[in-house]
């Protein structure tokens, strides 16, 4: 039981560390790989 709890917490922390920066990168992704993001609801939908 402790192993499963540990793995779940590590996975949760890893998920937060990986996904959180993407919320602030919408503008940068549009600059790096044009065309810019015209429909941010799709962009944020794929993040979550």
mmJSON file of the N, C-alpha and C atoms, coordinates in Angstrom:
{"data_MODEL":{"atom_site":{
"group_PDB":["ATOM","ATOM","ATOM","ATOM","ATOM","ATOM","ATOM","ATOM","ATOM","ATOM","ATOM","ATOM","ATOM","ATOM","ATOM","ATOM","ATOM","ATOM","ATOM","ATOM","ATOM","ATOM","ATOM","ATOM","ATOM","ATOM","ATOM","ATOM","ATOM","ATOM","ATOM","ATOM","ATOM","ATOM","ATOM","ATOM","ATOM","ATOM","ATOM","ATOM","ATOM","ATOM","ATOM","ATOM","ATOM","ATOM","ATOM","ATOM","ATOM","ATOM","ATOM","ATOM","ATOM","ATOM","ATOM","ATOM","ATOM","ATOM","ATOM","ATOM","ATOM","ATOM","ATOM","ATOM","ATOM","ATOM","ATOM","ATOM","ATOM","ATOM","ATOM","ATOM","ATOM","ATOM","ATOM","ATOM","ATOM","ATOM","ATOM","ATOM","ATOM","ATOM","ATOM","ATOM","ATOM","ATOM","ATOM","ATOM","ATOM","ATOM","ATOM","ATOM","ATOM","ATOM","ATOM","ATOM","ATOM","ATOM","ATOM","ATOM","ATOM","ATOM","ATOM","ATOM","ATOM","ATOM","ATOM","ATOM","ATOM","ATOM","ATOM","ATOM","ATOM","ATOM","ATOM","ATOM","ATOM","ATOM","ATOM","ATOM","ATOM","ATOM","ATOM","ATOM","ATOM","ATOM","ATOM","ATOM","ATOM","ATOM","ATOM","ATOM","ATOM","ATOM","ATOM","ATOM","ATOM","ATOM","ATOM","ATOM","ATOM","ATOM","ATOM","ATOM"],
"id":[1,2,3,4,5,6,7,8,9,10,11,12,13,14,15,16,17,18,19,20,21,22,23,24,25,26,27,28,29,30,31,32,33,34,35,36,37,38,39,40,41,42,43,44,45,46,47,48,49,50,51,52,53,54,55,56,57,58,59,60,61,62,63,64,65,66,67,68,69,70,71,72,73,74,75,76,77,78,79,80,81,82,83,84,85,86,87,88,89,90,91,92,93,94,95,96,97,98,99,100,101,102,103,104,105,106,107,108,109,110,111,112,113,114,115,116,117,118,119,120,121,122,123,124,125,126,127,128,129,130,131,132,133,134,135,136,137,138,139,140,141,142,143,144],
"type_symbol":["N","C","C","N","C","C","N","C","C","N","C","C","N","C","C","N","C","C","N","C","C","N","C","C","N","C","C","N","C","C","N","C","C","N","C","C","N","C","C","N","C","C","N","C","C","N","C","C","N","C","C","N","C","C","N","C","C","N","C","C","N","C","C","N","C","C","N","C","C","N","C","C","N","C","C","N","C","C","N","C","C","N","C","C","N","C","C","N","C","C","N","C","C","N","C","C","N","C","C","N","C","C","N","C","C","N","C","C","N","C","C","N","C","C","N","C","C","N","C","C","N","C","C","N","C","C","N","C","C","N","C","C","N","C","C","N","C","C","N","C","C","N","C","C"],
"label_atom_id":["N","CA","C","N","CA","C","N","CA","C","N","CA","C","N","CA","C","N","CA","C","N","CA","C","N","CA","C","N","CA","C","N","CA","C","N","CA","C","N","CA","C","N","CA","C","N","CA","C","N","CA","C","N","CA","C","N","CA","C","N","CA","C","N","CA","C","N","CA","C","N","CA","C","N","CA","C","N","CA","C","N","CA","C","N","CA","C","N","CA","C","N","CA","C","N","CA","C","N","CA","C","N","CA","C","N","CA","C","N","CA","C","N","CA","C","N","CA","C","N","CA","C","N","CA","C","N","CA","C","N","CA","C","N","CA","C","N","CA","C","N","CA","C","N","CA","C","N","CA","C","N","CA","C","N","CA","C","N","CA","C","N","CA","C","N","CA","C"],
"label_alt_id":[null,null,null,null,null,null,null,null,null,null,null,null,null,null,null,null,null,null,null,null,null,null,null,null,null,null,null,null,null,null,null,null,null,null,null,null,null,null,null,null,null,null,null,null,null,null,null,null,null,null,null,null,null,null,null,null,null,null,null,null,null,null,null,null,null,null,null,null,null,null,null,null,null,null,null,null,null,null,null,null,null,null,null,null,null,null,null,null,null,null,null,null,null,null,null,null,null,null,null,null,null,null,null,null,null,null,null,null,null,null,null,null,null,null,null,null,null,null,null,null,null,null,null,null,null,null,null,null,null,null,null,null,null,null,null,null,null,null,null,null,null,null,null,null],
"label_comp_id":["UNK","UNK","UNK","UNK","UNK","UNK","UNK","UNK","UNK","UNK","UNK","UNK","UNK","UNK","UNK","UNK","UNK","UNK","UNK","UNK","UNK","UNK","UNK","UNK","UNK","UNK","UNK","UNK","UNK","UNK","UNK","UNK","UNK","UNK","UNK","UNK","UNK","UNK","UNK","UNK","UNK","UNK","UNK","UNK","UNK","UNK","UNK","UNK","UNK","UNK","UNK","UNK","UNK","UNK","UNK","UNK","UNK","UNK","UNK","UNK","UNK","UNK","UNK","UNK","UNK","UNK","UNK","UNK","UNK","UNK","UNK","UNK","UNK","UNK","UNK","UNK","UNK","UNK","UNK","UNK","UNK","UNK","UNK","UNK","UNK","UNK","UNK","UNK","UNK","UNK","UNK","UNK","UNK","UNK","UNK","UNK","UNK","UNK","UNK","UNK","UNK","UNK","UNK","UNK","UNK","UNK","UNK","UNK","UNK","UNK","UNK","UNK","UNK","UNK","UNK","UNK","UNK","UNK","UNK","UNK","UNK","UNK","UNK","UNK","UNK","UNK","UNK","UNK","UNK","UNK","UNK","UNK","UNK","UNK","UNK","UNK","UNK","UNK","UNK","UNK","UNK","UNK","UNK","UNK"],
"label_asym_id":["A","A","A","A","A","A","A","A","A","A","A","A","A","A","A","A","A","A","A","A","A","A","A","A","A","A","A","A","A","A","A","A","A","A","A","A","A","A","A","A","A","A","A","A","A","A","A","A","A","A","A","A","A","A","A","A","A","A","A","A","A","A","A","A","A","A","A","A","A","A","A","A","A","A","A","A","A","A","A","A","A","A","A","A","A","A","A","A","A","A","A","A","A","A","A","A","A","A","A","A","A","A","A","A","A","A","A","A","A","A","A","A","A","A","A","A","A","A","A","A","A","A","A","A","A","A","A","A","A","A","A","A","A","A","A","A","A","A","A","A","A","A","A","A"],
"label_entity_id":["1","1","1","1","1","1","1","1","1","1","1","1","1","1","1","1","1","1","1","1","1","1","1","1","1","1","1","1","1","1","1","1","1","1","1","1","1","1","1","1","1","1","1","1","1","1","1","1","1","1","1","1","1","1","1","1","1","1","1","1","1","1","1","1","1","1","1","1","1","1","1","1","1","1","1","1","1","1","1","1","1","1","1","1","1","1","1","1","1","1","1","1","1","1","1","1","1","1","1","1","1","1","1","1","1","1","1","1","1","1","1","1","1","1","1","1","1","1","1","1","1","1","1","1","1","1","1","1","1","1","1","1","1","1","1","1","1","1","1","1","1","1","1","1"],
"label_seq_id":[1,1,1,2,2,2,3,3,3,4,4,4,5,5,5,6,6,6,7,7,7,8,8,8,9,9,9,10,10,10,11,11,11,12,12,12,13,13,13,14,14,14,15,15,15,16,16,16,17,17,17,18,18,18,19,19,19,20,20,20,21,21,21,22,22,22,23,23,23,24,24,24,25,25,25,26,26,26,27,27,27,28,28,28,29,29,29,30,30,30,31,31,31,32,32,32,33,33,33,34,34,34,35,35,35,36,36,36,37,37,37,38,38,38,39,39,39,40,40,40,41,41,41,42,42,42,43,43,43,44,44,44,45,45,45,46,46,46,47,47,47,48,48,48],
"pdbx_PDB_ins_code":[null,null,null,null,null,null,null,null,null,null,null,null,null,null,null,null,null,null,null,null,null,null,null,null,null,null,null,null,null,null,null,null,null,null,null,null,null,null,null,null,null,null,null,null,null,null,null,null,null,null,null,null,null,null,null,null,null,null,null,null,null,null,null,null,null,null,null,null,null,null,null,null,null,null,null,null,null,null,null,null,null,null,null,null,null,null,null,null,null,null,null,null,null,null,null,null,null,null,null,null,null,null,null,null,null,null,null,null,null,null,null,null,null,null,null,null,null,null,null,null,null,null,null,null,null,null,null,null,null,null,null,null,null,null,null,null,null,null,null,null,null,null,null,null],
"Cartn_x":[0.826,0.0,0.868,1.949,2.81,3.461,3.82,4.432,3.462,2.223,1.223,1.0,0.959,0.772,1.956,3.162,4.371,4.397,4.079,4.074,3.019,1.856,0.789,1.199,1.839,2.275,3.382,4.324,5.398,4.811,3.86,3.221,2.454,1.799,1.066,1.986,3.082,4.047,4.674,5.035,5.614,4.619,3.362,2.347,2.202,2.219,2.13,3.354,4.522,5.742,5.797,5.214,5.261,4.172,2.988,1.856,1.779,2.171,2.036,2.715,3.953,4.571,3.83,3.096,2.394,1.303,0.775,-0.245,0.323,1.621,2.252,3.003,2.939,3.705,2.869,1.613,0.753,1.349,1.764,2.337,3.642,4.494,5.791,5.637,4.701,4.479,4.008,3.181,2.737,3.872,4.865,6.013,6.978,7.234,8.211,7.729,6.46,5.945,4.658,4.794,3.608,2.7,1.475,0.724,0.408,0.117,-0.227,-1.487,-1.657,-2.818,-4.052,-4.97,-6.179,-7.313,-7.312,-8.371,-7.755,-7.52,-6.861,-7.663,-8.965,-9.749,-9.314,-8.886,-8.373,-6.998,-6.166,-4.844,-4.947,-5.765,-5.909,-6.672,-7.527,-8.234,-7.302,-6.277,-5.311,-4.34,-4.131,-3.253,-3.896,-5.144,-5.827,-6.233],
"Cartn_y":[-1.2,0.0,1.261,1.236,2.416,2.674,1.603,1.76,2.429,2.005,2.589,4.06,4.398,5.793,6.64,6.1,6.807,7.034,6.006,6.124,7.129,7.112,8.045,9.484,9.721,11.093,11.565,10.688,11.06,11.381,10.591,10.834,12.162,12.469,13.734,14.938,14.874,15.977,16.13,15.016,15.06,15.685,15.297,15.855,17.356,17.827,19.271,20.002,19.418,20.059,20.112,19.134,19.079,19.946,19.949,20.627,22.121,22.509,23.909,24.9,24.675,25.661,25.858,24.853,24.991,26.055,26.339,27.376,28.763,28.923,30.219,30.29,29.24,29.182,29.369,29.738,29.879,30.873,32.018,33.044,32.565,31.949,31.491,30.38,29.489,28.422,29.018,30.056,30.721,31.413,31.901,32.561,31.53,30.454,29.456,28.616,28.277,27.443,28.054,28.993,29.656,28.67,28.915,30.119,30.194,31.407,31.561,30.778,30.544,29.783,30.675,30.318,31.117,30.713,29.474,28.979,28.434,29.301,28.85,27.798,27.7,26.686,25.287,25.107,23.8,23.546,24.576,24.44,24.04,24.738,24.421,23.121,22.762,21.492,20.299,20.422,19.334,19.298,20.419,20.425,19.651,19.941,19.304,17.944],
"Cartn_z":[0.0,0.0,0.0,0.744,0.782,-0.566,-1.27,-2.586,-3.556,-3.563,-4.461,-4.122,-2.875,-2.457,-2.904,-2.761,-3.152,-4.665,-5.432,-6.892,-7.342,-6.743,-7.108,-6.828,-5.71,-5.374,-6.298,-6.604,-7.534,-8.903,-9.364,-10.657,-10.645,-9.544,-9.439,-9.482,-8.759,-8.757,-10.133,-10.749,-12.091,-13.082,-12.993,-13.878,-13.72,-12.498,-12.269,-12.811,-12.628,-13.122,-14.64,-15.303,-16.766,-17.389,-16.826,-17.456,-17.123,-15.936,-15.516,-16.457,-16.9,-17.795,-19.115,-19.574,-20.854,-20.801,-19.619,-19.503,-19.776,-19.626,-19.835,-21.16,-21.982,-23.216,-24.478,-24.346,-25.531,-26.524,-26.057,-26.934,-27.559,-26.783,-27.283,-28.321,-28.13,-29.109,-30.432,-30.38,-31.604,-32.332,-31.6,-32.224,-32.802,-32.065,-32.491,-33.671,-33.694,-34.786,-35.308,-36.26,-36.802,-37.5,-37.702,-37.372,-35.889,-35.414,-33.997,-33.643,-32.385,-31.904,-31.998,-32.898,-33.112,-32.184,-31.751,-30.886,-29.6,-28.622,-27.393,-26.642,-26.858,-26.148,-26.545,-27.784,-28.205,-27.602,-27.576,-26.98,-25.509,-24.752,-23.322,-23.122,-24.041,-23.942,-24.053,-24.893,-25.025,-23.855,-23.192,-22.016,-20.877,-20.623,-19.485,-19.897],
"occupancy":[1.0,1.0,1.0,1.0,1.0,1.0,1.0,1.0,1.0,1.0,1.0,1.0,1.0,1.0,1.0,1.0,1.0,1.0,1.0,1.0,1.0,1.0,1.0,1.0,1.0,1.0,1.0,1.0,1.0,1.0,1.0,1.0,1.0,1.0,1.0,1.0,1.0,1.0,1.0,1.0,1.0,1.0,1.0,1.0,1.0,1.0,1.0,1.0,1.0,1.0,1.0,1.0,1.0,1.0,1.0,1.0,1.0,1.0,1.0,1.0,1.0,1.0,1.0,1.0,1.0,1.0,1.0,1.0,1.0,1.0,1.0,1.0,1.0,1.0,1.0,1.0,1.0,1.0,1.0,1.0,1.0,1.0,1.0,1.0,1.0,1.0,1.0,1.0,1.0,1.0,1.0,1.0,1.0,1.0,1.0,1.0,1.0,1.0,1.0,1.0,1.0,1.0,1.0,1.0,1.0,1.0,1.0,1.0,1.0,1.0,1.0,1.0,1.0,1.0,1.0,1.0,1.0,1.0,1.0,1.0,1.0,1.0,1.0,1.0,1.0,1.0,1.0,1.0,1.0,1.0,1.0,1.0,1.0,1.0,1.0,1.0,1.0,1.0,1.0,1.0,1.0,1.0,1.0,1.0],
"B_iso_or_equiv":[0.0,0.0,0.0,0.0,0.0,0.0,0.0,0.0,0.0,0.0,0.0,0.0,0.0,0.0,0.0,0.0,0.0,0.0,0.0,0.0,0.0,0.0,0.0,0.0,0.0,0.0,0.0,0.0,0.0,0.0,0.0,0.0,0.0,0.0,0.0,0.0,0.0,0.0,0.0,0.0,0.0,0.0,0.0,0.0,0.0,0.0,0.0,0.0,0.0,0.0,0.0,0.0,0.0,0.0,0.0,0.0,0.0,0.0,0.0,0.0,0.0,0.0,0.0,0.0,0.0,0.0,0.0,0.0,0.0,0.0,0.0,0.0,0.0,0.0,0.0,0.0,0.0,0.0,0.0,0.0,0.0,0.0,0.0,0.0,0.0,0.0,0.0,0.0,0.0,0.0,0.0,0.0,0.0,0.0,0.0,0.0,0.0,0.0,0.0,0.0,0.0,0.0,0.0,0.0,0.0,0.0,0.0,0.0,0.0,0.0,0.0,0.0,0.0,0.0,0.0,0.0,0.0,0.0,0.0,0.0,0.0,0.0,0.0,0.0,0.0,0.0,0.0,0.0,0.0,0.0,0.0,0.0,0.0,0.0,0.0,0.0,0.0,0.0,0.0,0.0,0.0,0.0,0.0,0.0],
"pdbx_formal_charge":[null,null,null,null,null,null,null,null,null,null,null,null,null,null,null,null,null,null,null,null,null,null,null,null,null,null,null,null,null,null,null,null,null,null,null,null,null,null,null,null,null,null,null,null,null,null,null,null,null,null,null,null,null,null,null,null,null,null,null,null,null,null,null,null,null,null,null,null,null,null,null,null,null,null,null,null,null,null,null,null,null,null,null,null,null,null,null,null,null,null,null,null,null,null,null,null,null,null,null,null,null,null,null,null,null,null,null,null,null,null,null,null,null,null,null,null,null,null,null,null,null,null,null,null,null,null,null,null,null,null,null,null,null,null,null,null,null,null,null,null,null,null,null,null],
"auth_seq_id":[1,1,1,2,2,2,3,3,3,4,4,4,5,5,5,6,6,6,7,7,7,8,8,8,9,9,9,10,10,10,11,11,11,12,12,12,13,13,13,14,14,14,15,15,15,16,16,16,17,17,17,18,18,18,19,19,19,20,20,20,21,21,21,22,22,22,23,23,23,24,24,24,25,25,25,26,26,26,27,27,27,28,28,28,29,29,29,30,30,30,31,31,31,32,32,32,33,33,33,34,34,34,35,35,35,36,36,36,37,37,37,38,38,38,39,39,39,40,40,40,41,41,41,42,42,42,43,43,43,44,44,44,45,45,45,46,46,46,47,47,47,48,48,48],
"auth_comp_id":["UNK","UNK","UNK","UNK","UNK","UNK","UNK","UNK","UNK","UNK","UNK","UNK","UNK","UNK","UNK","UNK","UNK","UNK","UNK","UNK","UNK","UNK","UNK","UNK","UNK","UNK","UNK","UNK","UNK","UNK","UNK","UNK","UNK","UNK","UNK","UNK","UNK","UNK","UNK","UNK","UNK","UNK","UNK","UNK","UNK","UNK","UNK","UNK","UNK","UNK","UNK","UNK","UNK","UNK","UNK","UNK","UNK","UNK","UNK","UNK","UNK","UNK","UNK","UNK","UNK","UNK","UNK","UNK","UNK","UNK","UNK","UNK","UNK","UNK","UNK","UNK","UNK","UNK","UNK","UNK","UNK","UNK","UNK","UNK","UNK","UNK","UNK","UNK","UNK","UNK","UNK","UNK","UNK","UNK","UNK","UNK","UNK","UNK","UNK","UNK","UNK","UNK","UNK","UNK","UNK","UNK","UNK","UNK","UNK","UNK","UNK","UNK","UNK","UNK","UNK","UNK","UNK","UNK","UNK","UNK","UNK","UNK","UNK","UNK","UNK","UNK","UNK","UNK","UNK","UNK","UNK","UNK","UNK","UNK","UNK","UNK","UNK","UNK","UNK","UNK","UNK","UNK","UNK","UNK"],
"auth_asym_id":["A","A","A","A","A","A","A","A","A","A","A","A","A","A","A","A","A","A","A","A","A","A","A","A","A","A","A","A","A","A","A","A","A","A","A","A","A","A","A","A","A","A","A","A","A","A","A","A","A","A","A","A","A","A","A","A","A","A","A","A","A","A","A","A","A","A","A","A","A","A","A","A","A","A","A","A","A","A","A","A","A","A","A","A","A","A","A","A","A","A","A","A","A","A","A","A","A","A","A","A","A","A","A","A","A","A","A","A","A","A","A","A","A","A","A","A","A","A","A","A","A","A","A","A","A","A","A","A","A","A","A","A","A","A","A","A","A","A","A","A","A","A","A","A"],
"auth_atom_id":["N","CA","C","N","CA","C","N","CA","C","N","CA","C","N","CA","C","N","CA","C","N","CA","C","N","CA","C","N","CA","C","N","CA","C","N","CA","C","N","CA","C","N","CA","C","N","CA","C","N","CA","C","N","CA","C","N","CA","C","N","CA","C","N","CA","C","N","CA","C","N","CA","C","N","CA","C","N","CA","C","N","CA","C","N","CA","C","N","CA","C","N","CA","C","N","CA","C","N","CA","C","N","CA","C","N","CA","C","N","CA","C","N","CA","C","N","CA","C","N","CA","C","N","CA","C","N","CA","C","N","CA","C","N","CA","C","N","CA","C","N","CA","C","N","CA","C","N","CA","C","N","CA","C","N","CA","C","N","CA","C","N","CA","C","N","CA","C"],
"pdbx_PDB_model_num":[1,1,1,1,1,1,1,1,1,1,1,1,1,1,1,1,1,1,1,1,1,1,1,1,1,1,1,1,1,1,1,1,1,1,1,1,1,1,1,1,1,1,1,1,1,1,1,1,1,1,1,1,1,1,1,1,1,1,1,1,1,1,1,1,1,1,1,1,1,1,1,1,1,1,1,1,1,1,1,1,1,1,1,1,1,1,1,1,1,1,1,1,1,1,1,1,1,1,1,1,1,1,1,1,1,1,1,1,1,1,1,1,1,1,1,1,1,1,1,1,1,1,1,1,1,1,1,1,1,1,1,1,1,1,1,1,1,1,1,1,1,1,1,1]
}}}
